[in-house]
């Protein structure tokens, strides 16, 4: 099962911004929420994905991306990476 599907829409937004290297205060600014809310979402992401820190979030995202390419789920990896980094996917 894809653990990313267990994330709420807001948790997924936080996940993508963390993957892009945003600190909690920047995530809060971008999503117009409080930093304590970002931290709560981050803890929930950790629990749902079975990881323990922000670095592991980025590693998890990288592994998922590589797995999707290997499984043929992504036809244009360059375009998909660009969209992911821009937060559109």
N, C-alpha and C positions, 0 to 999 in steps of 0.2 A: 504494500500500500504506500502511496505517495504521501508522506507525512506533511508536505506543504499544503495538501488539501484540507488538513485539519485546522489550519490557521484561519482565523476570521479575516474578513476583508481588511480591517484596520491593522491587524497583526501582520498581514502580508505587506501592507504599505510600509510599516515599520521595518520589517525584514528586508525589503528592497533597499530602503535608505541606509540601513546598517551595512548591507552588502556593498554599498557605494561609499562606505567609509565615514558616514555622517555620525557625529557625536550626538548624544542624547539631546542636548540643547538645540542642535541644528534640526534634528528630527522633529522636535516639538515645534520649532518655528515653522518648518515646512508644512506640517500637518495642522497647525494652529491648535495645538493641545499643550497641556502642561508637561513639564519634564517628568514629574512623578507618574503621569499616565504613560509616558514613553517607557519608563522603567518597569511599570507593571506589565505592559505589553511585551517587553523584552524578556521578562521572567517567564511569561506564559509561552513565548516562542521557545525558550530554552527547554521548558518542560515538554512541550509537544514534539520537539525535534530530538529530544534526548541529548542535548548538548549543554555545555556549562559556561561558555563565555562568547563574547562578540566575535573573536577570531574564528571560533568554530562555526559561527553562522556563515561567515564568508567561505570557509572551506566546504561546508555543506552545500552552499549554493554552487560553488565551482564543480563539485562532484556531481550534483544533479544535472548541471548543464552538460558536462562531458557524457554522462549516462544517456541523456536525451539525444545527443549527437550520435553516439554509438548505436542506439536503438532505432535510428532513422526518423526520429520525431522532429528533427530540425533539418530542413533542407538547405538553408543558408545560414551557417553558423556566424558569419560576420554580421549580417543584418540582425540576427537574434541577439547577439552579444551587445550590439549597439542599442537595441530597443531595451534590453534589460538594464543597461547602465543608465539609460535616459529615464527609466522608470515607467515605460509605456506597456510593459508586458507583465 
